[in-house]
Amino acid sequence: MKKIKGISLFVKKNIQDINQLLRFPLIRISEKNGITVYRFEGINERINLVISEDEAEVWYTFTEENRDWLFDLSLIANINSEGKFFCSECKVPVYQSEADLYYDHFIKQLSSLIRRQFTKELLLVYYSTKNKGCSFTKLVKGSDLSLALNGTNTGKVFQEFRIRKLNGKVMVYKEAGDFEILSIERVVL
């Protein structure tokens, strides 16, 4: 039986080829305890791709203690009785090699995510509960956010919330409690 090597090793061994396929190439920034963190060239440095053996996730880091998960690109590779590789979630198609599986599943997903979510028109809004107990991240169009902050058309930005200004701060609120916008940043630099 073939040993599964995982996304982490695949990315490390193929980083140059992968970067040729991505609009915003990956830059490795750290590696510790089997977890490698990459940033995207030309993208907000607080947005990172975090990869372990079989997990790949995009995170936003506001501070060392305050992070929010944005996208899950994890993939668990399996081998069938014929020695072919497949995604345990999808089951089909099957691939001749683990690398083929990662190229088709992981790289295509990552490339698609970059095309859809890493655009100049999107802003990253990071907000938390008033007591800072929970925090959230939302990617929104700058024009929609501008309308929401001016008090019109809040539904497009925060469907479940409303926005108001209180003592000069922008507050997002819901019946269960108030939320404060901590940061509004560009996704693409």
N, C-alpha and C positions, 0 to 999 in steps of 0.2 A: 504494500500500500504506500502511495506517495504521501509525503509529509506536506501539510498545508503551511505555507510560509507567512501568509498574512499581508494585509495592505501596507503596513509599515515598511517591511522589507522591500516590497514591490516598489513603493514610492522612492525609497532610498536608492535602489539600484537603477531606477529608470527616470530620475528627476530631470535630466536634460531632455529626454524624449517627451516627457510629460509637459514640460514648460514650453516646448514647441507647439503644443496643442492648446495651451491656455492663453486667453486674452491677457490675464494678469498672472505672470509666472510666480511660482512658489519660491520663497526664500526661507531656509531653515534658520530658526532663531534659538532653539534650545532642544536638548534631548536629555531626559532623565527618567530612570526607572521604567524604561520601555515605552515612554510616551515622547513623541516628537512633535514640536510645535513649529508651524510654518506661518509666515505672513504672506500676503499677496502684494507683489510689487505694484505700486500705484493705487493701493487701496488703504483706507484708514488703518493705521497700525494697531488699533484696538480690536480689529477683526482678524481672527486667527483660525487656521485649520489645525486641529489637534488630532493626531493619529496614534493609535496603539496597534497591537497585533491585528485585531479584526474590527476596530472601531475607527470611524473618521467623522468628526463633527466640526462644525463651524461655530465659534464662540465669539462673543463680544465681551471684552474686559474693560470695565469702567475703572475699577481699582483692583488691587490684589485680592481683596475680600468680596468684591461685587462683580459677578460675571453673569452672563445669561447665554443660554444655548440658543443658537439661531437655526441651524439646519443639521439634520442627521444624514450622513452619507455612508453609514456603517453597512458592512456586507459580510456575511458569514459564508465562507466557501466550504463546500463539501465535495466529496468524490463518490461517484456511483460505482457499481460493481464492475463496470468496464474501464475504470480508471479515468473517467472524464470528469471535469469540474463543472459545478453548478452552484448557483446562489441558493442557499437553503430556504429563502423566502419565495423565490420565483419558481424554482425547480427546473424550468426550461427557459432558454436553451441550455445545452451543455457545450462545454468548450474543451479543446484538446489540451490546453494548459491553464494553469492558474493565472498566468500573466494575461492570457486572452480574456479570461473572465473579468479581471480587474480593469483591463482597458475598456471592455465593452460596458461593464456596469458602473464602476467607480469613476473613471475618467470622463465618460459621456455625461454622467450625472453632475459631476463637478463643473464641467464645461458649460452645461446647460444652466446650472445655478448661477454661474458667473455672468452669463449673457443676460439672464432675467433679473437678477438681484443686484448686481454691481454696475449700476448705471449712474450717470451724472445727475439725473433728475431725482434720485432717491436720497433721502436723509434718514439717518438713524436716530430715533428718539429713544432715550433711556429714561425711564421713570420708575418711581418707587412709592410705596405707601408712605404716609406722613412720618411714621415712626421708623422708616427705613428697614422694616422687617422683610418685605418682599420687593423685588425689583423685576422689571420687565423691559424688553426691547421690542421695538416695532420699526419696520422699514416703511417709510411713507414718501409719497411724492411731495416735493417742496411746495408746489402750488397748492396742494390739498392742505398741507400743514399751515401754510400762510393764511388760508381762508379760515381754518379752524381756530387759529390763535387770534384772529380778528373777530371771532364769535359767530361766524357763519359756516355752514356746511360741516359741522363737527362729525357727522355720521360717517363720512368717508375715511377719516383718520382713526377715530376711536368709536367704533360702532356701539360698544357697550358703555362708553364713558361720555361725559360732558366736560367742557373746558371752561375755566374762568380764571380771571386774574385776582389775586389776593395779596395785598401789601406788595405789589410790584412783581410777585412771582406767579408763574403760570401754574395753575393747579388743574389736574385732571381728576374728576370725581365721579363716584358711583354711589349708589345708595349705601353700600356696605362700608364705605370709607373714602377718604381723600387720597389722591396720588399726586406727587409732585414731579414735574419734569426736571431731571437732573442734568441732562445733556442733550443737545441737538447737534449732530455732527454730519458732515458729508461722508458718504460711503466711498466715492471715488475722489481721490485728491486732485 
